[in-house]
Amino acid sequence: MSFADAVKTCLRKYATFTGTASRPEYWWFFLFNSIGGAVFRLIGGNALESLWSLAFLLPGLGVAVRRLHDTGRSAWWLFTGLIPPWLIVLLCLEGKQAGNPYVAAGASSTPAATITEKSVQPSTAYCSNCGKMRLPGQEFCASCGAKLPD
C-alpha cells in the first residue's frame, strides 16, 4: 500500500472502528499525521497544531483500532498506551487471519488463485474416457486419471 492510498483509505474511513487495517496503512497514516502536525507547529505554533490534531483525532483512533483488530485484539488494548513501548509492539505485529473474530469469514489478504470448471470457458477438449472437461495445462484427467491428448 502506498502513502497516498493509506491516507485516502484512512480519510475515507474517517470514523470507522470496524474491520481491519494493515501495518502499512497504519504507519503511513501515522507518518502523514506526524508531518502535518510538525508543519502546522512551525507555521502557526500551538493553535494550528491543535486544530490539526483535533481534525485528525478520529481518523487516527479509527486506524489504530482497525490495526489492533488486524492483530486479533480489541480496541481496549489502546489503554496499554499508558505503557508506550507495549502499544508500539502491538501495532507492529503481523496481521492474524486464522481465528481472528474481526476479519470477515473467508477474507484473506492474499486470495488463493484456483482454476475450476466453472471459472473456465468451455472448450472442445474433453476426456475421451469419462467425458470430463479438460482444464488449461492439464495433462491427465482429474476424474479418471487418463492421459489427455495434446
Backbone bond lengths (Angstrom), bond angles and torsions (degrees), N, CA, C in turn:
res aa  C-N    CA-C-N  psi(-1)  N-CA   C-N-CA  omega(-1)  CA-C   N-CA-C  phi
1 M - - - 1.443 - - 1.531 107.97 -
2 S 1.310 115.86 132.46 1.457 120.60 -178.84 1.529 110.59 -84.34
3 F 1.322 114.48 168.06 1.460 121.85 179.35 1.527 110.64 -56.59
4 A 1.342 116.29 -50.00 1.473 120.75 -177.29 1.527 111.13 -64.45
5 D 1.331 117.37 -41.28 1.468 120.69 179.22 1.532 111.18 -62.45
6 A 1.330 116.16 -42.24 1.461 120.20 -179.01 1.525 110.98 -63.82
7 V 1.328 116.46 -44.64 1.473 119.75 -179.17 1.528 110.13 -65.98
8 K 1.339 117.18 -43.10 1.469 120.29 178.59 1.524 111.27 -60.59
9 T 1.331 116.06 -43.42 1.465 120.21 -179.75 1.522 110.83 -62.54
10 C 1.314 116.87 -45.11 1.465 120.01 -178.69 1.525 111.58 -66.43
11 L 1.326 117.15 -36.74 1.464 119.44 178.62 1.527 111.63 -74.17
12 R 1.342 116.79 -32.62 1.459 120.05 176.93 1.533 110.16 -68.81
13 K 1.324 116.12 -35.64 1.474 121.14 177.51 1.526 108.70 -98.10
14 Y 1.332 116.10 51.07 1.459 123.87 -170.63 1.531 113.12 -47.59
15 A 1.302 117.69 -49.36 1.463 121.16 -177.93 1.527 110.23 -129.53
16 T 1.322 116.40 42.44 1.461 121.34 179.21 1.521 109.09 -96.48
17 F 1.310 115.82 120.52 1.456 120.74 -178.27 1.521 111.79 -113.04
18 T 1.328 117.07 16.85 1.462 121.56 176.56 1.517 108.25 -117.12
19 G 1.311 115.51 158.29 1.458 119.92 -179.82 1.521 110.72 91.09
20 T 1.321 115.61 -162.93 1.453 121.11 -176.60 1.520 110.95 -131.31
21 A 1.329 115.60 162.10 1.463 122.74 175.17 1.524 107.83 -134.95
22 S 1.308 116.28 134.82 1.463 120.29 -179.73 1.526 110.73 -73.37
23 R 1.335 115.57 166.29 1.461 119.39 177.86 1.524 111.96 -58.86
24 P 1.353 118.57 -48.50 1.471 117.82 179.87 1.524 112.64 -59.53
25 E 1.331 116.60 -39.73 1.466 119.63 179.80 1.520 110.11 -58.95
26 Y 1.325 117.11 -46.89 1.473 119.90 -178.96 1.523 111.65 -64.90
27 W 1.335 117.05 -49.73 1.462 119.60 -172.77 1.524 112.58 -72.28
28 W 1.325 118.52 -33.15 1.466 119.72 174.98 1.523 110.03 -65.59
29 F 1.327 118.02 -41.11 1.458 120.18 178.57 1.528 110.35 -67.75
30 F 1.314 116.93 -37.67 1.468 121.14 176.64 1.526 109.90 -59.87
31 L 1.342 116.90 -44.54 1.468 121.27 178.34 1.532 110.55 -62.49
32 F 1.323 117.76 -45.71 1.463 122.88 178.26 1.528 110.69 -57.80
33 N 1.312 116.53 -46.94 1.454 122.01 -179.14 1.532 111.00 -64.44
34 S 1.321 117.38 -41.53 1.465 121.64 -179.90 1.521 111.55 -66.51
35 I 1.328 116.81 -44.80 1.466 120.42 179.63 1.526 110.09 -65.04
36 G 1.332 116.88 -43.73 1.463 120.38 177.99 1.515 111.87 -59.34
37 G 1.313 117.49 -44.20 1.465 121.24 178.43 1.520 111.70 -62.43
38 A 1.337 116.57 -42.19 1.463 120.47 179.98 1.524 111.54 -65.70
39 V 1.339 116.82 -42.14 1.465 120.89 179.56 1.526 110.54 -62.66
40 F 1.320 116.93 -46.68 1.468 119.81 -179.39 1.522 111.90 -68.03
41 R 1.312 117.75 -28.83 1.468 120.41 175.67 1.525 109.74 -68.00
42 L 1.333 116.94 -40.93 1.470 120.87 178.58 1.528 111.60 -67.92
43 I 1.319 116.72 -39.29 1.463 121.28 -176.47 1.529 111.54 -73.84
44 G 1.315 117.08 -50.14 1.455 118.57 -170.27 1.502 115.82 -129.84
45 G 1.304 117.98 10.33 1.458 120.12 178.15 1.516 112.72 77.97
46 N 1.308 114.33 -155.24 1.464 120.91 -173.91 1.515 114.45 -66.69
47 A 1.336 117.60 -30.77 1.467 120.15 -176.30 1.525 111.06 -64.03
48 L 1.334 117.47 -50.96 1.470 120.16 -179.42 1.519 111.74 -67.81
49 E 1.328 116.18 -37.31 1.466 118.50 178.25 1.526 110.36 -64.82
50 S 1.322 117.06 -37.82 1.464 120.79 178.08 1.526 111.04 -64.71
51 L 1.325 116.94 -41.21 1.468 120.21 176.95 1.524 111.00 -63.29
52 W 1.335 116.44 -43.12 1.473 121.21 177.48 1.532 109.61 -59.08
53 S 1.323 116.46 -49.11 1.465 120.64 -178.46 1.525 111.66 -61.68
54 L 1.319 116.25 -40.35 1.459 120.24 178.80 1.538 111.18 -66.32
55 A 1.338 116.41 -40.40 1.466 120.62 -179.50 1.524 111.94 -65.59
56 F 1.331 117.07 -33.27 1.459 120.49 -175.81 1.528 113.04 -106.58
57 L 1.332 116.72 16.51 1.462 120.51 177.60 1.532 111.28 -66.49
58 L 1.332 117.46 -51.58 1.476 120.19 -178.75 1.525 113.01 -65.03
59 P 1.343 119.52 -45.73 1.465 116.94 177.67 1.528 112.44 -62.35
60 G 1.325 116.92 -35.64 1.465 120.35 178.49 1.516 112.20 -65.99
61 L 1.324 116.22 -43.54 1.472 120.02 177.13 1.530 110.40 -66.52
62 G 1.335 116.15 -41.01 1.462 120.13 -179.55 1.513 112.68 -60.56
63 V 1.335 116.30 -47.35 1.469 119.15 -178.78 1.530 110.41 -69.25
64 A 1.332 118.74 -32.50 1.469 120.82 177.02 1.532 110.54 -66.83
65 V 1.322 116.51 -41.69 1.474 120.12 178.21 1.530 109.65 -64.76
66 R 1.339 116.85 -45.32 1.473 119.60 179.27 1.523 111.05 -64.27
67 R 1.336 117.88 -33.82 1.471 121.38 177.90 1.523 109.98 -65.90
68 L 1.335 116.68 -42.77 1.468 119.82 177.05 1.525 110.50 -64.90
69 H 1.329 117.41 -37.83 1.467 120.62 176.37 1.525 110.21 -60.51
70 D 1.333 117.48 -37.19 1.460 120.94 -179.82 1.527 111.18 -63.96
71 T 1.332 117.18 -28.88 1.466 120.48 178.10 1.524 112.05 -89.29
72 G 1.360 116.70 1.97 1.459 120.39 177.30 1.516 113.47 88.37
73 R 1.332 117.72 15.96 1.465 121.52 -178.71 1.522 110.93 -113.60
74 S 1.325 116.14 155.67 1.467 120.35 178.96 1.527 110.00 -84.32
75 A 1.323 115.01 171.03 1.467 120.85 -179.59 1.525 111.95 -66.26
76 W 1.304 117.85 -19.46 1.461 120.21 179.42 1.522 112.12 -60.38
77 W 1.325 116.77 -21.86 1.464 120.21 178.88 1.530 111.86 -66.55
78 L 1.345 117.83 -14.43 1.467 119.56 175.85 1.524 111.01 -61.72
79 F 1.323 117.15 -26.38 1.457 120.06 179.33 1.522 111.94 -68.97
80 T 1.331 117.04 -13.38 1.463 118.41 174.23 1.518 109.60 -74.19
81 G 1.335 117.01 -2.19 1.458 121.65 175.15 1.514 111.37 -63.41
82 L 1.332 117.37 -13.08 1.452 120.29 173.77 1.522 110.08 -66.55
83 I 1.326 115.51 -19.80 1.464 122.47 172.94 1.531 105.14 -115.35
84 P 1.338 118.87 82.48 1.469 122.58 -168.74 1.528 116.35 -49.39
85 P 1.330 120.55 -43.84 1.479 116.86 -178.63 1.526 112.69 -60.88
86 W 1.337 118.08 -33.06 1.456 120.57 -178.01 1.528 111.06 -67.36
87 L 1.323 118.28 -41.92 1.460 121.08 178.98 1.527 110.15 -65.49
88 I 1.311 117.98 -38.99 1.467 120.98 177.88 1.525 110.12 -62.26
89 V 1.324 116.40 -41.51 1.471 120.19 177.38 1.530 110.20 -60.98
90 L 1.337 117.28 -44.88 1.465 120.64 -179.93 1.523 111.75 -62.43
91 L 1.335 117.27 -40.04 1.459 120.72 -178.49 1.529 112.05 -72.94
92 C 1.328 117.29 -18.45 1.468 121.26 179.55 1.526 113.07 -91.76
93 L 1.324 117.35 -10.28 1.464 119.94 -177.57 1.521 111.44 -65.29
94 E 1.325 114.99 154.06 1.463 121.57 176.66 1.524 110.15 -68.38
95 G 1.322 115.62 151.61 1.456 120.51 177.27 1.521 111.12 -65.53
96 K 1.325 116.19 150.10 1.467 122.10 -179.03 1.519 108.13 -115.76
97 Q 1.323 117.53 119.53 1.458 121.59 -179.80 1.525 111.36 -95.40
98 A 1.309 117.52 -47.57 1.462 121.26 -175.70 1.523 110.38 -75.92
99 G 1.311 116.29 126.75 1.452 121.57 177.04 1.512 114.07 73.32
100 N 1.317 117.62 16.07 1.462 121.26 -180.00 1.523 109.05 -91.91
101 P 1.344 118.17 114.38 1.468 120.07 -177.36 1.534 113.66 -71.18
102 Y 1.330 117.55 -12.23 1.466 120.98 -176.91 1.526 112.81 -92.99
103 V 1.330 116.84 -8.41 1.462 121.38 178.67 1.516 107.83 -97.00
104 A 1.324 116.93 134.24 1.464 120.91 178.91 1.519 109.91 -59.55
105 A 1.309 116.82 143.23 1.462 121.53 -179.36 1.515 110.38 -57.74
106 G 1.318 115.28 129.07 1.451 120.70 178.39 1.519 113.50 83.91
107 A 1.336 117.89 -4.78 1.465 119.61 179.65 1.515 109.24 -77.96
108 S 1.285 115.30 144.62 1.450 120.89 179.05 1.514 108.57 -147.75
109 S 1.329 116.67 148.35 1.458 119.29 -179.85 1.524 110.61 -72.38
110 T 1.340 117.49 -27.86 1.455 121.02 177.75 1.516 108.85 -129.12
111 P 1.306 117.76 96.21 1.462 119.35 -178.74 1.528 110.65 -66.06
112 A 1.319 115.49 139.05 1.457 120.56 -179.92 1.523 109.92 -76.72
113 A 1.317 115.83 136.33 1.459 120.77 178.30 1.521 108.52 -85.67
114 T 1.322 116.77 124.31 1.452 120.97 178.36 1.518 108.94 -132.15
115 I 1.305 115.24 150.14 1.457 120.92 176.85 1.517 106.93 -114.32
116 T 1.311 115.51 125.62 1.454 121.00 177.51 1.521 108.51 -127.55
117 E 1.326 116.11 169.34 1.462 119.90 178.87 1.523 111.03 -62.17
118 K 1.316 117.47 -33.41 1.459 120.83 -178.32 1.525 112.51 -70.63
119 S 1.353 117.23 -28.47 1.456 120.49 -176.92 1.532 112.93 -90.59
120 V 1.315 117.45 -2.05 1.459 121.72 -178.16 1.524 109.72 -107.60
121 Q 1.317 116.11 137.86 1.460 119.89 175.94 1.527 108.67 -66.31
122 P 1.312 117.76 138.07 1.463 119.64 179.75 1.526 111.29 -60.77
123 S 1.291 116.03 143.70 1.462 121.34 177.34 1.526 108.55 -134.09
124 T 1.314 116.35 -175.92 1.461 120.37 -178.76 1.513 111.54 -92.35
125 A 1.356 117.45 2.99 1.463 119.56 -177.50 1.533 110.07 -90.08
126 Y 1.314 114.88 108.79 1.459 121.21 177.81 1.513 108.79 -129.02
127 C 1.318 116.31 156.45 1.459 121.30 176.43 1.531 108.45 -69.26
128 S 1.329 116.16 130.24 1.463 119.47 -179.71 1.523 111.45 -72.82
129 N 1.337 117.28 -20.81 1.459 121.82 -179.80 1.528 112.86 -77.98
130 C 1.343 116.05 -54.92 1.462 119.43 -172.41 1.533 113.70 -114.93
131 G 1.333 118.27 -11.90 1.452 121.66 177.34 1.527 114.53 86.16
132 K 1.341 117.66 4.70 1.467 120.37 179.44 1.527 109.19 -72.70
133 M 1.351 116.22 143.47 1.458 121.10 -178.05 1.522 110.90 -67.56
134 R 1.319 115.81 142.95 1.456 122.63 178.69 1.526 109.02 -87.34
135 L 1.333 116.20 130.36 1.453 121.91 177.89 1.525 109.61 -89.57
136 P 1.344 118.27 156.01 1.461 120.71 -179.35 1.528 111.93 -57.69
137 G 1.332 116.00 134.93 1.453 121.62 178.60 1.515 114.68 77.61
138 Q 1.299 117.91 4.33 1.462 122.24 -176.87 1.524 109.63 -86.29
139 E 1.342 116.08 127.75 1.460 121.21 178.93 1.526 111.86 -100.35
140 F 1.336 116.36 -27.32 1.453 121.42 -179.88 1.526 108.94 -124.51
141 C 1.313 116.43 147.61 1.462 121.84 179.76 1.526 109.67 -66.76
142 A 1.328 116.44 132.02 1.460 121.13 -179.63 1.523 111.12 -71.09
143 S 1.327 117.82 -22.54 1.442 121.29 -176.92 1.513 112.95 -88.27
144 C 1.354 116.55 -53.97 1.477 119.47 -174.37 1.530 113.13 -107.55
145 G 1.353 117.76 -13.76 1.469 120.12 177.94 1.509 114.43 85.85
146 A 1.330 118.27 3.29 1.475 121.06 -179.28 1.525 110.06 -70.08
147 K 1.355 115.75 145.82 1.462 121.41 176.79 1.528 108.47 -69.25
148 L 1.351 115.85 129.28 1.461 120.67 -179.72 1.514 110.01 -91.36
149 P 1.326 117.68 142.56 1.466 120.30 179.68 1.537 110.06 -70.49
150 D 1.328 115.80 153.93 1.478 121.23 -179.90 1.461 112.88 -73.25
